[in-house]
Amino acid sequence: MSSPYLEISIREETLVLLLAQRRLTAQDLRGLTPRARRKLRRALLQSLLPGSGADRSLAPL
């Protein structure tokens, strides 16, 4: 049975921006390795900081 998840690479800055702008949610993400989970946790926390990008625009997808 195949997984419903895709393995992708994304720049951490872009991930933080997408999370801060609520275009992507934490429940949509899963770190497959301990290192990926640590980096994901850091990105999630950064997205909550003021000025993390919630006010920055991102080109339409």
C-alpha positions in Angstrom: 0.0 0.0 0.0 1.4 3.4 -0.9 1.7 6.3 1.5 -0.5 9.3 1.1 2.6 11.5 1.7 5.0 12.8 -0.9 8.7 13.1 -0.2 9.7 16.6 -1.3 12.5 19.2 -0.6 11.6 22.8 0.2 13.7 25.6 1.4 13.2 26.2 5.2 12.6 29.9 4.6 9.8 29.1 2.1 8.3 26.5 4.6 8.3 29.1 7.4 6.6 31.6 5.1 3.9 29.2 4.0 3.2 28.2 7.6 3.1 31.8 8.8 0.7 32.7 6.0 -1.5 29.8 6.9 -1.1 28.4 3.4 0.2 25.2 4.9 -0.6 23.6 8.3 1.5 21.5 10.7 -0.9 18.6 10.4 0.0 18.5 6.7 3.6 17.8 7.5 5.6 14.8 8.8 9.3 14.5 9.4 10.6 11.1 8.3 13.9 11.3 10.2 15.0 12.7 13.6 16.8 15.5 11.8 13.8 16.3 9.6 11.6 16.4 12.7 13.9 18.8 14.5 14.1 21.1 11.4 10.3 20.9 11.0 9.8 21.8 14.7 12.1 24.8 14.3 10.3 26.0 11.2 6.9 25.7 13.0 8.2 27.7 15.9 9.7 30.3 13.6 6.5 30.7 11.7 4.8 31.8 15.0 7.3 34.7 15.6 6.2 38.2 14.7 7.6 39.3 11.3 8.1 35.6 10.2 6.4 36.3 6.9 2.7 36.5 7.7 2.7 40.0 6.3 4.9 39.1 3.3 3.3 38.2 0.1 4.0 35.0 -1.8 3.4 34.6 -5.5 0.2 32.7 -6.2 0.6 29.0 -6.4 
